[in-house]
Amino acid sequence: LCAATFSQRGLVPPGMAEEVDVTFRAPAPLEAMTLYTDEIRVHAEGGSLVVPLHAYPVASGLELPSRVDLGIVAKGSELRRELPLSTHSPVSFEYELRPLECSAMPGELELSPTAGIIPSNGKLSVSIRYAPRRYASARLLVELRVAQPGFQPRAIEIVGSCAPPRVEAKRAAADPSRSMRAATSVAASWPPP
């Protein structure tokens, strides 16, 4: 599993160091999160030194946006988007999305599922639902955690704004990239109650 290479320049006197490069190659295929161990034995006149080595697969190439802007949504309507989570690792990883800060009213801005498994070399979509109930901006800051030793949690900011239906209908007509469903739900909610 591990191979060590070094170029010995003679004896290493006390207080000096020798650089050793260690290369780890995991056996294929990786089926599960496994901790691999090995060791380097250093022999000296006064005895031996054992240097333990530990390796484990990591969620390499974990791709996710740091900010998701949902744009302007009419009060009383609903917008759904997908937050893609993907990895290029040959091992599946458990994930959890923990809310850190939220300025939205309960039920206004929701994520689903907030925990699960990112498949090996695959993608997973987390659904974002924004249904504004007041004329204000909503912000949700979540932290992505992955079940992996040493993983640094990543923050994702999700923002959306609310506008009266008439303003949203004008913006939807001016921007053809907005979904037809959003424009339809806006038109269906006019006039406001």
N, C-alpha and C positions, 0 to 999 in steps of 0.2 A: 504494500500500500504506500509506503514512504520510501523515498530514495534520497540519500544525503550525498552531496558533492562538495569537495573542498580541495584546495591546492595547498598541500603541506609545504611550508618553507623551512622545515627543520623543527627543532624543539621549541616549545612555547615556554618562556621563562615565567616564573611567578609574577602575577600582577598584569600580565599581558593577555591578549585575547586572540582567538582564531575564529574567522568567520566561516560558518557552515550554512550552505543553502539546502533547505529541505523541500522536496517536491512531493505533494500528496496527489494520488490518483485514486479516486473511489472506484470500486468494482462496479461494473455495469451489469444489469440495470439496478438503479437505486429504487427500492420498493418502499422504504419507510425511512423516517427520521432515525438514523443510527449514529451513535457516537463511535468513532473509530479511534483506536489507541495504538501506539507504537512507542518505541523508546530509542534513544541514542546512548550507547555506552562509551564513556571516555575512560581510557586506561592510562594511569599515570604511575610514577614510582611509588607514591604514597598511598595508592589505592585506586578504586574505580569510582566514577561518578555516573549516575543514571539520570538522563534528562528525559522526562516523559513528554510525549507528543499526543495531542488530541485534535481530532478533526471531525467536522459534521457538515452536512449539506446546508446551504443558505438559500434564501429566496433571492436569487440573482435576477437582475433586470426587472425588478418589481416596478411596473409602470402605473402611475396614477397622477391625476392633476392635483395641483396644490390649491386651486380655486375653481369653483363652478359657479358661473353667473347665470341665473335662471331668467334674467331680463325682467320685463314689466308684464305683470299678469293682472287681469281685471278682478276686482273684488267679487267674490262669489263664484269664480270659475276655478278650474284646476289645471295644473301643468305637471306632466310627468317627464322625467329624464332618467337616463341610465348613467351610472357611475361605473366605468369599467375597471376591474382589477385583473391584472394578468402578470404572469411570471414565466421566465424562461428556464426555470429550474426543473430537473427531472423528478422532483419530490413534491407532494402535496403539502400545503401549509394551512394551519388553522389561522383565522383572522378574527378580529373584533374591532368594531367601530364604537368608540366611547365618546359621548358628547362632553365637550369642555365648557362651551359658552353657547347660550341661545337667547336671541332677542325676540324670537317668534312666540306667538301665543300657542298654547297646547293644541296640537292637531293641525297647525298651519304648515309646518315644515317637518316632513317625516322621512326616515330612511328605512329600507327593508330589503333584505335581512341585515341585521347589525352584527351577526356572527355567523361563521360557517367555515368552509374549506375552499381554498383556492386550488384548483386542480393542477397537477403537474403539467408543465408546458402548455397551460391553458388559460382561459379567461373566465371571469365571473362578473355578473352585472349586479350592482346594488341599485335598487329603484329609489329615486328621489321624488317625493310628491309635495307640491307646493300649492296650497289652497288658501290664499289670503282672505282674512276676515276683517281687516282694518286697513286704512290708507296709511301705510308705513312700510319701511323696508324691514326685511327679516334676514337675520344672519344666524347661521349655525356653524360652529367650529367643532369639528370632530377630530379624534385622534385615531389613526390606524395602528393597531398593534398586531404583530405576527408572532406566533408561537415558535420562536427561534432564539437560541441563546445569543445575546449581544445585539439583538435587533433594536435599532433606534426608532421609536414611534414617530410617525409622520402626521403632520397636521393638514387637514383639508378644510377650506373655508367654503361654505355654500351660502350664496346671497340671492335674494330676490326682492322685487319691489312691487307695490300694488298701485294701480291707477284706476280711475273711473272707467267703466266699460267703453264710453265714447272715445277716450284717448287711446285705449288699447286697440280698438277697432281701426283707428286711423294708422297706428303704428304697424299693425298686422297687414294692412293694405299696402303700405309703403315698403315693407320688407317681406318679399315673397318667401324667404327662408323660414318664416314662422309657420308653424303647423296649421293645417286647415282645421284640425280639431279645436285648437285654441281659439281661432277666429269664430268658429261655429258656436262654441260655448259662450263666447263673449256676446255674440249677437243674440243668443237665446236668453241672456240675462238682462237685456235692456228692455224697458226702462228699469232703473234701480228701484227696489222696494221702498 
